[in-house]
Amino acid sequence: MPRVLALDTATQACTLALSGVEIVARHEQLARAHNKHILQMLSELLQGRALAEAVDVIACGVGPGSFTGLRVAVSVAQGLAWARELPVHGFCSLTAQVYAAADQHLLQNGDWVLSTIDAQIGQLYGIWGVWANGRFEPRSDAFITPPEDLPAYDGDDEVVILGSAAHFIERFPERFRGCGRIFPEITPDARVMVKVLGTEALPLVLKPAHALAPQYVQREVGWKKLSEQVRHD
């Protein structure tokens, strides 16, 4: 198995892990201070070793999630990979939350799962899927939506709702209220990702560093270039 360095800063969690003889990990709730801590956390994982001596692949959560957080994770992963000529693997942060929940034994075989992240603009990022035979099977692409317009799923079973946008539950369509189990504290966990990446559940797809890019989902970011702004003299 390749030695994987995994990192994710799409949510308030700044999470890093490194596989090898044993897994070493750091996982901190740092709000918006990821850029101030991530390299120090990496140094603590390496314990004095050079990156090239300890890592074969850099795996990075590409979102969706915090705009600034995604840029922090991707830029750090690209910078490290370019400098050491290491391949990269991008993974969906919403999917990472599902595996984090499974690692805590919160999911049962056949569960319909809605993994969410609060988009901080009165909307949520989400993905639908089914937990089946030890793996997450997505049944939608990642999306962004107001809670009231949450798209339906195909099943009739209870739903497991994960992640920081679960607090919107009272704004969800009535069908989803009281429909199952809710775990708002779940975030991506790099320790879990280095365990599952490279397995049948989540094969590694290795790419050059320049191919890594944030998954913003929402591309209309609500700002205008200076040339597009109306001046009021």
C-alpha positions as CSV (number, residue, x, y, z in Angstrom):
1,M,0.0,0.0,0.0
2,P,1.3,3.5,-0.8
3,R,2.0,5.8,2.1
4,V,-0.8,8.5,1.8
5,L,-0.8,12.0,3.3
6,A,-4.4,13.1,3.5
7,L,-5.7,16.6,4.3
8,D,-9.0,18.4,4.3
9,T,-10.0,21.9,5.3
10,A,-13.4,22.2,3.7
11,T,-15.2,22.6,7.0
12,Q,-14.2,24.0,10.4
13,A,-12.1,20.8,10.9
14,C,-8.5,21.1,9.9
15,T,-7.6,17.4,9.5
16,L,-4.4,15.7,8.4
17,A,-3.2,12.1,8.6
18,L,-0.3,10.0,7.3
19,S,-0.3,6.3,6.8
20,G,2.7,4.0,7.1
21,V,3.6,1.4,9.7
22,E,1.0,3.1,11.8
23,I,-1.4,6.0,11.1
24,V,-0.5,9.3,12.7
25,A,-3.1,12.1,12.6
26,R,-4.1,15.6,13.7
27,H,-7.7,16.8,13.8
28,E,-8.6,20.2,15.1
29,Q,-11.6,22.4,15.1
30,L,-10.0,25.7,14.0
31,A,-12.9,27.7,12.4
32,R,-11.2,29.9,9.8
33,A,-7.6,29.6,10.9
34,H,-6.6,26.6,8.8
35,N,-3.9,28.5,7.0
36,K,-2.2,29.4,10.2
37,H,-1.9,25.9,11.5
38,I,-1.8,23.4,8.7
39,L,1.9,23.4,8.0
40,Q,2.8,23.2,11.7
41,M,0.4,20.2,12.0
42,L,2.1,18.6,9.0
43,S,5.5,19.1,10.6
44,E,4.2,17.3,13.7
45,L,3.1,14.4,11.6
46,L,6.4,14.0,9.9
47,Q,8.3,14.1,13.2
48,G,11.5,15.4,11.5
49,R,11.3,13.2,8.4
50,A,11.6,14.7,4.9
51,L,8.2,14.6,3.1
52,A,9.7,12.6,0.2
53,E,10.9,9.9,2.6
54,A,7.5,9.5,4.3
55,V,4.9,10.1,1.6
56,D,4.1,8.4,-1.8
57,V,0.7,10.1,-2.5
58,I,-1.0,13.3,-1.4
59,A,-4.7,13.0,-1.1
60,C,-6.7,16.2,-0.7
61,G,-10.3,17.0,0.1
62,V,-11.5,19.2,-2.8
63,G,-14.9,20.2,-1.3
64,P,-17.4,21.4,-1.7
65,G,-17.2,23.6,1.4
66,S,-15.6,26.8,2.6
67,F,-14.2,28.8,-0.4
68,T,-11.1,29.9,1.6
69,G,-10.7,26.4,3.2
70,L,-10.7,24.7,-0.2
71,R,-8.1,27.0,-1.5
72,V,-5.9,26.4,1.6
73,A,-6.0,22.6,1.2
74,V,-5.6,22.5,-2.6
75,S,-2.7,25.1,-2.6
76,V,-0.9,23.2,0.2
77,A,-1.3,19.9,-1.5
78,Q,-0.2,21.2,-4.9
79,G,2.8,23.0,-3.4
80,L,4.0,19.9,-1.6
81,A,3.4,17.6,-4.6
82,W,5.1,19.9,-7.1
83,A,8.1,20.4,-5.0
84,R,8.6,16.6,-4.5
85,E,7.1,15.4,-7.8
86,L,4.4,13.4,-5.9
87,P,1.1,12.3,-7.4
88,V,-2.1,13.7,-6.0
89,H,-5.6,12.3,-5.4
90,G,-8.7,14.6,-4.9
91,F,-11.6,13.3,-2.9
92,C,-15.0,14.7,-2.2
93,S,-15.3,16.2,1.3
94,L,-19.0,15.2,1.5
95,T,-18.1,11.6,0.8
96,A,-15.3,11.8,3.4
97,Q,-18.0,12.7,6.0
98,V,-19.9,9.5,5.2
99,Y,-16.8,7.3,5.8
100,A,-16.1,9.2,9.0
101,A,-19.6,8.4,10.2
102,A,-19.2,4.7,9.2
103,D,-15.9,4.6,11.2
104,Q,-17.9,5.7,14.2
105,H,-20.4,2.9,13.6
106,L,-23.2,5.4,12.9
107,L,-24.3,3.8,9.6
108,Q,-26.1,0.5,8.9
109,N,-26.0,-1.5,5.7
110,G,-28.6,-0.1,3.3
111,D,-28.9,3.3,5.0
112,W,-29.9,6.2,2.8
113,V,-27.4,9.0,3.6
114,L,-27.5,12.8,3.1
115,S,-24.1,14.3,3.7
116,T,-24.2,18.1,4.2
117,I,-22.0,21.1,4.8
118,D,-23.4,24.5,5.7
119,A,-22.6,26.8,2.8
120,Q,-22.8,29.9,5.2
121,I,-25.2,31.7,2.8
122,G,-28.5,30.3,4.0
123,Q,-27.9,27.3,1.8
124,L,-26.3,23.9,2.1
125,Y,-23.9,21.6,0.1
126,G,-25.1,18.1,-0.1
127,I,-24.9,14.7,-1.7
128,W,-27.3,11.7,-1.6
129,G,-26.2,8.1,-1.5
130,V,-26.5,4.7,0.1
131,W,-24.2,3.0,2.5
132,A,-23.9,-0.6,1.2
133,N,-21.5,-3.4,1.9
134,G,-18.9,-1.1,3.5
135,R,-18.8,1.6,0.8
136,F,-20.7,4.7,-0.1
137,E,-22.6,4.6,-3.3
138,P,-23.5,8.2,-4.5
139,R,-26.9,8.6,-5.9
140,S,-26.5,12.3,-6.9
141,D,-23.8,14.7,-7.8
142,A,-22.7,17.2,-5.1
143,F,-25.2,20.1,-5.1
144,I,-26.0,23.4,-3.4
145,T,-29.5,24.4,-2.5
146,P,-31.7,26.3,0.0
147,P,-32.9,23.9,2.7
148,E,-36.5,24.3,1.5
149,D,-35.6,23.1,-2.0
150,L,-33.7,20.0,-0.9
151,P,-34.0,17.4,-3.7
152,A,-35.8,14.2,-2.8
153,Y,-34.3,10.7,-2.8
154,D,-35.5,7.5,-4.4
155,G,-35.9,5.4,-1.3
156,D,-38.7,5.1,1.2
157,D,-36.5,4.3,4.2
158,E,-35.3,6.5,7.0
159,V,-32.5,9.0,6.1
160,V,-29.2,9.5,8.0
161,I,-28.3,13.2,7.8
162,L,-24.7,14.1,8.4
163,G,-22.7,17.3,8.8
164,S,-23.0,20.9,9.7
165,A,-26.1,21.8,7.6
166,A,-28.2,19.4,9.6
167,H,-29.1,22.3,11.8
168,F,-31.4,23.4,8.9
169,I,-33.6,20.4,9.5
170,E,-36.6,22.6,10.4
171,R,-36.3,24.3,7.0
172,F,-36.2,21.0,5.1
173,P,-39.3,19.9,3.2
174,E,-41.7,18.2,5.6
175,R,-40.9,14.8,4.2
176,F,-37.5,14.9,5.8
177,R,-38.4,16.1,9.3
178,G,-38.3,13.4,11.9
179,C,-37.3,10.9,9.2
180,G,-34.2,9.4,10.7
181,R,-31.0,9.9,12.5
182,I,-29.1,13.2,12.6
183,F,-25.3,13.6,13.3
184,P,-24.4,17.3,12.8
185,E,-21.0,17.0,14.4
186,I,-19.6,14.8,11.6
187,T,-16.8,16.3,9.6
188,P,-14.2,14.9,7.2
189,D,-11.5,12.9,9.0
190,A,-8.2,12.4,7.4
191,R,-7.4,9.5,9.6
192,V,-10.3,7.6,8.2
193,M,-9.5,8.6,4.6
194,V,-5.9,7.2,4.8
195,K,-7.5,3.9,6.0
196,V,-9.9,3.6,3.1
197,L,-8.1,5.3,0.2
198,G,-6.5,2.7,-2.0
199,T,-9.0,0.0,-1.0
200,E,-11.8,-1.4,-3.1
201,A,-14.2,1.1,-1.5
202,L,-12.2,4.1,-2.6
203,P,-9.5,3.4,-5.2
204,L,-6.7,5.9,-5.6
205,V,-6.8,7.9,-8.9
206,L,-3.4,9.4,-9.2
207,K,-2.9,12.7,-11.1
208,P,-0.2,15.3,-11.5
209,A,-0.4,18.2,-9.1
210,H,-1.7,20.7,-11.7
211,A,-4.8,18.6,-12.2
212,L,-6.0,19.1,-8.6
213,A,-8.8,21.7,-8.3
214,P,-11.4,22.8,-5.8
215,Q,-15.0,21.5,-6.3
216,Y,-16.9,24.7,-5.7
217,V,-20.3,23.5,-7.0
218,Q,-21.6,27.0,-6.9
219,R,-19.8,29.0,-9.6
220,E,-21.7,32.2,-9.3
221,V,-19.9,33.9,-6.4
222,G,-21.9,37.1,-6.2
223,W,-19.2,39.7,-6.8
224,K,-18.4,41.9,-9.7
225,K,-15.1,43.0,-11.4
226,L,-14.3,46.6,-11.0
227,S,-15.2,47.2,-14.6
228,E,-18.7,45.8,-13.9
229,Q,-19.4,47.9,-10.8
230,V,-21.5,51.0,-11.1
231,R,-19.9,54.1,-9.8
232,H,-22.0,56.6,-7.7
233,D,-20.3,60.0,-7.7
